[in-house]
Structures are given as structure tokens and as C-alpha cells.
Amino acid sequence: DTGVSQDPRHKITKRGQNVTFRCDPISEHNRLYWYRQTLGQGPEFLTYFQNEAQLEKSRLLSDRFSAERPKGSFSTLEIQRTEQGDSAMYLCASSLLTGFNEKLFFGSGTQLSVL
Amino acid sequence: QQPVQSPQAVILREGEDAVINCSSSKALYSVHWYRQKHGEAPVFLMILLKGGEQKGHEKISASFNEKKQQSSLYLTASQLSYSGTYFCGTEGYSGGGADGLTFGKGTHLIIQP
């Protein structure tokens, strides 16, 4: 068990550029979540997958955001035409859902700064 | 819908007790509690499932009142290591079962020696 890993740890980009983040969950975990967190706030739900299926996407999420989990393993989160308001920590978490009992393991996050 | 946590911040002396509350406007299946230290990822503390159960983890315990859609986290005889931000996460019901986990804004806990 190597934990949830995210890459890169930090990303600085200019407004209008596209960025992509990667998350590698714990290998046997079937659920994968993306959250966004700004300073002093709780993690804000973005989307989640069960295996390769995207089950839910936040209604507050702009269509500039897209996520994939093509083979039910790693996932990518892409932000197109970045804006300064996208600056935040992007957290990935994975879990092994058994029944309704779910424990999330978080990665260390990708800190995005949009200049 | 995001659960509401109270208080927003607590400052304690080492050895004192604290209670952190979490309430939701929707029917809940479960409540989760996580702790996050500055610059680190949130770490799981416990899950409480419907049925009004209470759980304990060392000197940290929690209760879940399904009817009131509320949960409380109890920290007794606090230690310096308890400092951090505590988040509750709630799961409601969707057509196929539990939906995704939604977190509150957090309660900042500072333990002073």
C-alpha cells in the first residue's frame, strides 16, 4: 500500500492555459474522488468515480473542468482556460466501498496557482 | 448540500475537553470525521452509520443522531497533537445508495500547553 499519489505537487500557470493533474489511487480501491480546497475552507466536492464510471459531478463545477478514469485505475483532472479563481489545492481521495461503509484516503494534493 | 459545523474555532488548554457539532439539512446515511493539520491532507478519524451509534477512538468519540441529522465529535483531555482542523463529511441518499461525501467548512482547534 503506497497510498494515494498525486502529480504534480505544485503547478503555476498563466491565465488561459490548460492544466492536467494526475491521481493514482490505492490499487484495490474502486472509488476515486476529486475535491478542491481553498485556504480556510473544507474540501469542496468536484466529482467522483466508481471504477471507470463517473457517478456524480458537482453542479457548481464549470464545464471547463473534466475528469476521466479510463481504466478504473488512475484518474486525470483537466482544467481548460484557467482563471485566477481556479487557484486552489486539488485533492484526490480513494476508497474501497463495501456496502455503505467508506473510508477515504487522501493524497497530498496538487497546489495550483493561476497568475 | 454542505453540512454546517460549529464552532468555527476553539482554543483550549492541554487537558481540556471540546465538542464539535455537525448538522445537515438532508437525510443522512452516515457521518465521517476527518482531521487536517496545516499543509497536510485530511486524515480519517471515524465513520458513524445511521442508527444513532456512538464510536470512540482513544480519547476522541462521536455520536450520530439520525433523526436530528446531527453529529458531535467529543475530544476529552485534549493533547497538543489534537490541534488541527476537523471536518465532518456527510453522505445522503441517492437512487442507488449512498451518494458522494460532502464536507463542512471545518472547525479549527488550537491546543495550547
Boltz contact constraints between the chains, C-beta under 6 A:
constraints:
  - contact:
      token1: [A, 41]
      token2: [B, 105]
      max_distance: 6.0
  - contact:
      token1: [A, 42]
      token2: [B, 87]
      max_distance: 6.0
  - contact:
      token1: [A, 42]
      token2: [B, 103]
      max_distance: 6.0
  - contact:
      token1: [A, 42]
      token2: [B, 104]
      max_distance: 6.0
  - contact:
      token1: [A, 42]
      token2: [B, 105]
      max_distance: 6.0
  - contact:
      token1: [A, 42]
      token2: [B, 106]
      max_distance: 6.0
  - contact:
      token1: [A, 43]
      token2: [B, 103]
      max_distance: 6.0
  - contact:
      token1: [A, 45]
      token2: [B, 100]
      max_distance: 6.0
  - contact:
      token1: [A, 45]
      token2: [B, 102]
      max_distance: 6.0
  - contact:
      token1: [A, 48]
      token2: [B, 100]
      max_distance: 6.0
  - contact:
      token1: [A, 56]
      token2: [B, 100]
      max_distance: 6.0
  - contact:
      token1: [A, 100]
      token2: [B, 29]
      max_distance: 6.0
  - contact:
      token1: [A, 100]
      token2: [B, 98]
      max_distance: 6.0
  - contact:
      token1: [A, 103]
      token2: [B, 44]
      max_distance: 6.0
  - contact:
      token1: [A, 106]
      token2: [B, 41]
      max_distance: 6.0
  - contact:
      token1: [A, 106]
      token2: [B, 42]
      max_distance: 6.0
  - contact:
      token1: [A, 108]
      token2: [B, 41]
      max_distance: 6.0
